[in-house]
Amino acid sequence: MATTTAVARFFASRDFTVASKTAIAGLRVEATDGPITTGSGDLLRGPTLSLVMGMAGRAAACEDLEGDGVAVLRARLGSG
């Protein structure tokens, strides 16, 4: 879990090889299984790994997420 949490924090803080920070801009991201909480706006909540995969552009991860922010993320990933 510590490694996944570290990756989630990294992805939430910058666009590196994927536009992860841009993907969650304006969203409140909360992990249900770890200490990740960042941002403000529509809620995007779920398991840390699913949040990471969503930030990495994997639309299938949205199936494991909840909150009004899911629709926003899906649209940004082109699957919504």
C-alpha positions in Angstrom: 0.0 0.0 0.0 2.8 2.4 0.7 4.1 2.2 -2.8 0.7 2.7 -4.3 0.1 5.7 -2.0 3.5 7.2 -3.1 2.6 6.8 -6.8 -0.9 8.4 -6.2 0.7 11.4 -4.5 3.2 11.7 -7.4 0.5 11.5 -10.1 -1.7 14.0 -8.2 1.1 16.5 -8.0 2.3 16.7 -11.6 1.9 15.8 -15.2 5.0 13.6 -16.0 4.7 10.9 -18.6 0.9 11.0 -18.3 -1.4 14.1 -17.8 -2.4 12.8 -14.3 -2.6 16.1 -12.6 -4.6 17.5 -15.4 -7.0 14.5 -15.3 -8.0 15.3 -11.7 -7.9 19.1 -11.9 -10.9 20.6 -10.1 -11.7 17.3 -8.4 -11.6 16.2 -4.7 -9.7 12.9 -4.7 -10.1 10.6 -1.7 -8.8 7.0 -1.3 -11.1 4.6 0.5 -8.2 2.4 1.6 -5.4 4.8 2.3 -4.3 8.3 3.3 -4.7 10.0 -0.1 -6.9 13.1 0.0 -6.2 16.0 -2.4 -7.8 18.7 -4.4 -11.2 20.3 -4.2 -14.4 20.1 -6.3 -16.5 17.2 -7.3 -15.7 14.1 -5.3 -13.7 11.2 -6.9 -13.4 8.4 -4.3 -12.2 4.8 -4.5 -9.4 2.4 -3.9 -5.9 4.0 -4.3 -4.9 1.7 -7.1 -8.1 2.6 -9.1 -7.4 6.3 -8.5 -3.8 5.8 -9.8 -5.1 3.9 -12.8 -7.7 6.6 -13.5 -5.1 9.4 -13.2 -2.9 7.4 -15.6 -5.6 7.4 -18.2 -7.2 4.0 -17.8 -10.9 4.6 -18.2 -11.8 1.1 -17.0 -10.6 2.1 -13.5 -13.7 4.4 -13.3 -15.8 1.3 -12.7 -14.3 1.1 -9.2 -14.7 4.8 -8.4 -17.7 6.8 -7.0 -18.8 10.4 -6.7 -19.7 13.2 -9.1 -16.1 13.4 -10.2 -16.3 10.0 -11.9 -18.3 11.5 -14.8 -15.8 14.4 -15.1 -12.9 11.9 -15.2 -14.6 9.7 -17.7 -15.2 12.7 -20.0 -11.6 13.8 -19.7 -10.4 10.3 -20.6 -12.7 10.2 -23.6 -15.0 7.5 -22.3 -17.8 9.5 -21.1 
